[in-house]
């Protein structure tokens, strides 16, 4: 796990144990979330070690775990215990598995979510005489403003307006996500929108970022960074540790939106927790899982600085009270569209899209050729992978 995840999960466990006289939960943290971690966990689950509840992180691990049969189906427990799924909002689209009879089965619940916004260095905006876009902005405005904020400083340091690492390396299909599309859909046309935008930021006349090859090698002074809500926790930690540059006065504003969508549109993903298929303590495990993933647990998670999977007014207030001097409503009040693809084809599709996006962004393919190659390959991958 990550350091910050240990903090909020242990806080939820402690609160649950303090309020419960017949169930005691022990929390065990593993030191990393790399591929070796997932291999070890699957070996442990296959050996039916004494684990009742397991964190399965993102959608790829979630898919891998339930297809291997190590996660228990939860719909029966959800119904029997009257668990309120409405607080999970659009995230339910990311982890509900449609059955042959038309019903939906769940193998986990979201204890947290990742939501994207834009972190800004207010100092650099103020020096340039540019208003911080607290009320939102379009991607065209983002391109113009970040270009204005890109310059070489008198001391030779480079100031960049943007550095869209997450989009270029992890989510090059963000243009599709923001239009409610994924690579599984018949219509994936808005993938092009995001790629054109990335090319402008990295290579165009209004360039405001290091190019693709240098994106992780050159940092410099940065005015804007599109990042998930975990950036708030990182910033607060830098402040506590005294490692943040004193010239940085940071805040959060809404993720820019395309002109054909409402202001405040963003995308996000679920981080899941499930119950092991072999445990004999399914009811007890679900009591804790429902606490973790409902309003009680969500308020604790939010007060620790992380966006929970469950949303309500009380949870929103708990998150905003984390730091009332910051515009944290850029996360809580956004319209969050799901980005994860729940399909056996998901991992291969994402790997292929990242490869093709890189070829375009480094200039080895033109846009039309890359788009056509993505279309051809994604249809082949989907057909080959089949369904659950």
Secondary structure, DSSP 4 states (H G I P E B T S, - for coil): --HHHHHHHHHHHHHHHHT-SS--------S--SHHHHHHHHHHHHTT-S-SEEEEESHHHHHHHHHTT-B---HHHHHHTT--GGGGGGGGGGTEEEPTTS-EEES-EEEEEEEEEEEEEHHHHHHHT----TT--BHHHHHHHHHHT-EE-TTS-EEES---HIIIII-TTHHHHTTT--TTSS--TTHHHHHHHHHHHHHSTT--S--TTTTTT---EESEEEEETHHHHHHHHHHHHT-S-TT--EEEEPPPB-TTS-TTEEEEEEEEEEEBTT-S-HHHHHHHHHHHTSHHHHHHHHHTT--BS---HHHHHHHHTT-TTS-THHHHTSEEEE----STTHHHHHHHHHHHHHHHHTTSS-HHHHHHHHHHHHHHHHHHH---
